[in-house]
């Protein structure tokens, strides 16, 4: 270990163009001491190790030559966790997850102790706890008489022990110097969780601390580039805005029972679908096949929950099925290019670029329908895979 340590100091010193005298002066030791370290003749006091690491702007693990081993282990843990969590699907509700998610949580808890300030592990652990909290307890909400909007049952939701732990981990993440991308994901996940648990002031403070939409990267990058690169970023700007518009409208409709049960509510969602289909004028919607399919399935649920016609339910289900099936095909095959004029410069989709739909997605989806509807769906051989 000493030989590796000395060699690492020499490597870092030469990398930065520093002499033994420079390092010795910074640490308050003699140049002869540094020379002995590098030759393996002696070893610095342990309390000096953090100062040496800080001097070269590396971690202590990297200083001892453990960096590659550490990174490989972290990658293995994250890959395993990602494999478990992504196969669960995108819809969270009570009883929706398999037991291996709990095993994943225990693995990530251990990893967070071994690597206490590793943002990606903290983010993955918080996400897993967030999901498991949905699975074990769900969330409760009640319609407020004054507004007609569903309000969270704070007393119930705040007792969710997995969400309590998730909040603590998200907060650790935000203090761990994460990458801008990990920080953004963490903020987007903790803000709604704060709200479900009644921490409105924390949620508002965090939200108010973020940049306004007018200076987001999606809006600025088309102004900062030219040619094909600009066309790509213009496409990404359109889809970022459209995706967030869909989320905002879908959530607003679902939180208002009087709207979601009305013809007006259905027309709003159909308008969003129409906007997607107008942008993807050739029907090649790529990763957004899932978003459109989800909207159609939501409409099928609104119809069956409000005594809609069987014809409409089956029509929406059929369109949702087609979009979801195309999404699965893209996941399996990759090599997908967009071709509609406004988005043709978007990057090609590879096999690993989008999350797969859970293997039991259709099994869970069909549980939400009445028996007579399921039997009608079963009659059509087109949907055979939903019953496999």
N, C-alpha and C positions, 0 to 999 in steps of 0.2 A: 504493500500500500504506500510505503514511504517513497519508493522509487517512482511509482505512478504519480504521487503527489508532486514530487520535485520536478518530474518531467512536465507535468501539467503547468506548473508555475512558469517554467522556462518557455513553454509553448505560448502561454498567454502573454508573457512579457514581450516576447519577440513579435507576436501578433500586433501588439499595441505600440511597438517601437520604443519600449522602455528599457532602461539599463537596470542592472542590479542596484546601482546607487539610487535611482529614482524610487524603486520599490522600497528600499531600506529607509530612505528619508520619509516616505509617506507613512511607514509603519513604526518609525522610531527605533529601528534596529540598525545594526551595522551591515555594510555590504558583504562582509565575510559571512555573516549569519545567513543571508540570502543565498550566497554561494554554496554553503553547506547544505541548505535545504534542497537546492537543485541537484546536488550531487548525491543526495541520499545519506549524507553523513550525519544529519541531525533533523529534527522535526520542530516546527514552531509550537508554542504553547497553544492549547486548545482555544483559549479565549481570543486568540489572534485570528483564528480561522474566518469568522464572519467579516473581519476587516479586510482580509486578503480577498475574499469573494467580492466584497463591495468595491474594492479597488479595481478589479477587472470586470465588474458588472456581470457576474455570473452567479449561479446558485452554488450553494455548498456542495450539493450532489455533483454538479458539473466539475467543480474544483477537484473532487476526488476521483473523477473519471467515471461517475455513475450515471451521467446524463442520458446516454443512449439507452442504458438498461432501464432507467426510470421512465423515459418516454415510451419505450416499447411496452412496459407493463401498463402504463396509463392507457395506451392505445388498445391493448387487449381488453382491459376492463370496459372501456367506452364502447368498443365494438360489440362485446357480449351484451352489454346493457341496451345498446341501440337495437340489436337483433330481437331482444325480448320485448322492448317497449313498442317498437314500430309494428310488430305483428298483431298488437292488440286493437289496432284500428284508431280512428280519429274521434269517435263519439264516446264520451264518458258519461256513465250513469251507474246507478247502484246495481251491483251484480254483473257488471259488463266485462270484468277482467279475469284472466286465469291466475292460478296460484303462483306461477313462476315470477309474477311481478313482485310478490312479497320477497321471494328469494333474491330477486334483483336488488331490492331495497337493502337487504342485509349485506349483500356484496358491496354496494355503493357506500353504505355506512362505514364498513371496514376500510374501504379505499379512502374515504374522506378523513379518516383518522391517520392513515399512513401518509396521505398527501393533503394535509389540512388546508392549504391555500391554493389548490389546483382548481381554477374556475370551472373547467369543463366537467369535472367530477361533481362539483357542488351543483352545477346546473342540472346535470342528469339526475342526481339524487333528489333535488327539489321537485323536478318534473315527475319522477316516479312516485314520490310521496303525494304529490298533488293528484295524480291519477288514482292511486290506491285509496285516497280519501273519498273520492267520488265513488269508487267501487264498494267501499265498506258502508258508507253512510249516506251517499248522495247529498243533495242540497235541497233545502226547503225554501219556499217563497210563497207569499200571499198577495192577493190583489188589493191595492190600497183604494179605499172608497173614494178618496178625494181626487185621485189622478187616473184610476183605472189601470195603473202600471203595477206589474208584479214587483214587490219589495222583498228583499231577502229576509228570511227568518234568522236574525242575528243570534238570538239565544241558542237556537239549535246548531247553526253552522259553526259558531265559534267554539263549540265543544268537540269538534272533529280533531282528534289528537294527531292525525296524519297531516292535516292542514296546518295545525299549530307548528309541527316540526318543519313542514315545508316552508312556512314563512321565515322561520329562524334560519334555514339553510339559504333561502333566497337572499336574506339580509347579509349573511356571511359572504355570499357570492359577490354582491355589489360592493363589498369592502375589500375584495381580494385582488383588485386591479385586473379585472377581466378584459378581454378584447372588446372593442366597440360592438361587435356582433353579439357576443355572449351577454354583454351588459344589456343590449337592446332586447334580446330574448327574455332575459330575466325580468326586466321591467314590465314587459308586455304580459308576463305570466303572474307577477306578484300583485300588480295593481287590481285586477279583477278579484284576486283571492282576498286581498285586503277588504274589498267591498263586501264580499259574501260574509266576512266575519265581523263586519261593522267598524273596521279601521278606516273610516272615510277620510279623516284628516291626514293620515299617512299616505293614503292613495292620492289625494289631491296634491299634497306637497311634492310627491315624487313625479306626478304628471306635470305639474307646473314648472318643474325643474328641467324639463326636456325642451328640445328645439321645436319651434313651430313648423308646421307642415310646409310652409313656403320656403324653408331653407333645408329641406330634406335632400338627401343625396339623389333620390329618384328625380326630383325636380331640377336639381342643379347640374347633374352630369350631362344632360342633353345640351346645356348651354356651354359646357366646358370642353366639348369634343367636336369632331367634324367627320364627314364622310360616313363610312359604314359603321364606325364606332358610335357616331351620333344617332344613326338610325336604330341601332341596338338599344341605346339608352332611352330613346323616345318610346320604343316598344315596351321597355321595362317600366317606364313612367306610367304609360297607359294602364298596364296590367296591375301595377301597385295601387293606383287610384281605384281601379274597378274592383279589385279584390277587397279593398278596405271599404268601398261603398257597399258591396254585397254584405260584408260582415255587419256594418252599421245598420243597414236596413233590415237584415234578417233578425238581428238581435232586437231592434226596436219593435218589429212586428211580433216576435215571440213573447216579449214582455208585456204586450197589451192583448189580453184574451179577447176583448171586444173587437180588436182589429184582426187578429189571426183567425177568428171564426167568421169573418165577414168576406163578402165578395171583393171588397176593396183591398183587404189584406192579400188575397190571392193575386189580384191584378198587380199589386206592387211587386211581388216576387216574380211574376211573369214578365214584368217590365225589365227587371234586372237580367233575367234569362235572355230576353230579347236584345238587350245591350251586348251581352256576351256574344250572342249569335250574330250580331251585326258586325262586331269587331272581327270575329272568326267567320267571315262570310263564306269561306270554303268548307266549313265544318271541321277543320283540323284545329282542335282546341288544345291539344297537348295536355299539360298538367291541369288545365282548367276544365277538362272533361269531368274531373271529380267534383269541382265546385258546382258545375251545372247539374250534374247528376244528383248531388246532394239537395239542390234547390227543388228539383222535380220530385224527389222522394219526400221532401218536406211538404210540398203541395199535396201529395198523395195522403200524407198523415192528416193534414188540415181537412181534406175532404172526408176521410173516414171518421174523424173525430166530430164532424159537424153534419152527419147524416147526408153526406154528398152522394152522388150517384155512383154506382159500381162502375159504370162506363168511365167516368172521370178518374176514379181511383186507379183503375187498370191502365188508363191512358198515361197518367203521370208516372206510374210505376214502370211502365214500358220504356218511357223516355229516360227515366233515371237509370234503369238497367242498362240501356244501350250506352249511355255516357260512361257509366262505371266500368262496363266491360271493355270499352275502348281504352280507358285509363289503365286497366290491368294489362292489356296487350302492350301498351307503351312501356309499362314497368318491366315486362318480361323480355321485350325485344330491344328496346333502346334504339339508337340511331334515328331519332325522330326529328324532323325539321318542320318548322312552321312555314306557311306559304301565303297566308292572307296579307294584303298589302301593308297594313299598319304594323304588323308584328313579324314580318318575314325575316328580319335581321336578328331576332332572338336566338340565343345559342341553341345548338342541337341538344336534345335530351338523351343522355346515356342511361344505361340500366340502373345505375346507382344514384341518379340525380333526383329521383322522386320517391317518396315513401310508398311502399305497397299497401294495398287494402288488406285488412286482417283476413286470415283464411276462413274464419267463421262469420264474416260480415253478413252474408245473406241469411244465415241461420238466425242471427240476432235480429236482423231487420224484419224477418217474417214473424217473429214473436210479437211484433207491435200491431199486427193486423188481426181482425176477427177471423174466426174459423172459416166462415163462408168465403171471405176474400182470399184466404190462403188456398182454399180448394180450387177457386177459379184460376189462380196463378198456376197451381200445380197441373191443371189441365193442358196448359200450353207447353209443348216440348221445348220451346225456346228457352224456358226458364229452368230446365232440368238441373243445371248446375247449382241452382239455389237450394236444392233438396239433397245434394250429394253429401 
